[in-house]
Amino acid sequence: MELIVLQLLLWHSALWTVQEAAPLAPASSLPQSFLLKCLEQVRKIQADGAALQERLCATHKLCHPEELMLLGHALGIPQALLSSCSSQTLQLTDCLSQLHSGLLLYQGLLQALAGISPELAPILDMLQLDVTDFATNIWQQMEDMGVAPAVQPTHGTIPTFTSAFQRRAGGVLVASNLQSFLELAYRVLRYLAEP
């Protein structure tokens, strides 16, 4: 039952994020191979994130969304935005930059979860690797387009988890926020991949 409540909350937050997104501008001239690779990466990260959430819920009973939301505010877990990707006048450069910055943020948050638990370490490691690969793919495309900043940005300020419980609760929240971020990213990338 608790897993169902968590899944409903995640579905609701993803739906809310997608509903906020306004219709997009006409499709871009991004290479089809890049877009298809990005879509594949999004699906892989979503699967990894869902696996992490399910294990935390099943093993550590971190399934109460209301309690976790309150804890998320107390821990200061930031969320990434994709506002440049959902406007009527899609700014491709800004969208790629926001996508890359968001992935860097989640990369840092996932690193902060290190030591979450021995049984979850392989899932967390895979999730970190996939997010890093996706961020690298976006950055390389920005370089190919000649729009990458001279210095690659960093992930900024990341909260410190001081206990095992905070890391586990943070893991659920980070995975949930990442899922919402990826829902919008997937929608944008799928639109851009349309002929």
N, C-alpha and C positions, 0 to 999 in steps of 0.2 A: 504494500500500500504506500509506504514511504517513497519507494522508487517511482511509483506512478505520480505522486505529488511533485517530486523533483522534475520528472519529465514534463509534466504539464506546465510547471513554472518556466522551464527552459523553452518549451514550445511557445508559450505566451510571450516571453521576452524576445525570442527570435521573430515572431509575427509582428510584435510592436515595432521592432527595428525596421523590418521590411516595409511596414505600412507607413513609416515616417519617410521613406525614400520616395522622392518625387520621380516622375518619369525621366528617363535619361535622354541625353542628346544622341544624335546619330552615331552609329558605330565608328570606331576608330580605325586607324591604319596600323595597329599593333600586329606583329606577326602572329599568324594562326597557331604556329607551333608553340610560341610563348604562352598564348592564352590557354591552349589545351593543357599544357604542362601545369599552369597555375591552377586550373580547375581540378586536375588530378591531385595536386598538392593540397588543395583545400579539403577535398574529400578524405584524404589520408589523415590530415590533422584532426578533422571532425571525428573520425573513427577513434583515433588515439585519445582525444579529449573525452569522448563518451565512455571509453573503457576506463579511464582514470576516475571519472565521476561514479560509474557503477561500482567499481571496486571500493572506493571510499564510502559509498553508501552501504554496501553490503558488509564490508569488514569493520568499519568504524562507526556505523550508524549515523553518518553525517547526511541526513536526508531531509532535515527540516528547513525549507527555504527561508521562512520568515526569520528564524534565529540566525541563519547564515548571512542574510542580508544585513542585519544589525551588526553582526560581527565584522562584516566586510567594511562597513563605515568606520568601525572602531580601529580596524587594522590599517585603514587608509589605502585600500587596494584601488588603484586607478583603472579607468577604462579608456580604451582607444576609440576614436571616432573616425568616421569616413564621410564627413560632411561634404567634401569636395567631390565625392563620387556619386552623390545622390541628388545633386542640383539639376535644374532644367538645363543649365549650360555647363555640362560636364567639362571640367578642366582636367584633361588627361594627365598632365604633368603633376598637378597638385594631388590628383587622386592617387597616382603611383607613389608620390612622396608620403601621403597619409597612410597608405597601405604599408609601405616600408616602415614608417615610424611606429605604426601599431604593432607590426610583427616584432620590432625591436623591443617594444614595451613588454609584450608577452614573453619574449625570449628572456628578458631580465626577471620577470615575475616567476617564470618556471625555474630559473636558476636559484631564486630565493627559496624555492621549495625543496632544494636538495636536502636529503636526509629525512624525507617524509616518512618512509618506512622501507625496510629491505624488500618486502614483497612488491611494493609499488615502484621501486627504483627503475626496473626495466621499462615500464610504461612511461614514466616521467622522462627517462633518457631518450626514448624514441620520440616522444612529443617534442622535446627540446630540439633534437636533431632535425625533425621535419619542419619546425617553425624556422630554424636557422637556414635550412635549405631554401625555403620559400622566400625569406627575406633576401637571401643572396641572389635568387632568381630575379626578383623585382629590381634589386640594385643593378644587376648586370644589364637589364633592359633599359633602365634609366641612363646608364653609361652609354649604351649603344645609341640611344636617342640624343645623347649630348646634353641631358638635363640633370644629371646627377650633381649634387653639391660638391665642391672641392674636397670637403672633409665629410666622411660618412658620420651621420649622427649617432649618438649613443642612446641607450634606453632610458636615461634620466633617473630620477629618484625612485627607488624601489623600497617598499616596506621591508622591515626586518621581522621575521617570525621568530619569536623567542621561546616557543615551546612546540612540542610535537603536535599538540592539539591545534595550535594556531597554524602550523604548516598544513595539517590535514584539512582544516576548515578553509584555509587559504587555497588549497588545491582544488576544492570543489568550486569556490568562487572564481578563481582564475580560469578554470576549465569552462565554467558557465559563461563568463564574460568573453572568453575566446570564441566560444561557439556562436554567440550573438554577433561578434565582429565578423566571423567567417561567413555567416549567413548573408550578410550584406555584401561582403567581398565576392562571394560566389555569384550572387545575383548580377553584380556589375560585370564580372568577368564573363559570365554566360551571355549577357547582352552584347558585350564587345566582341564575342566570338561568333555571333550570328552574322551570316553573309549579308 
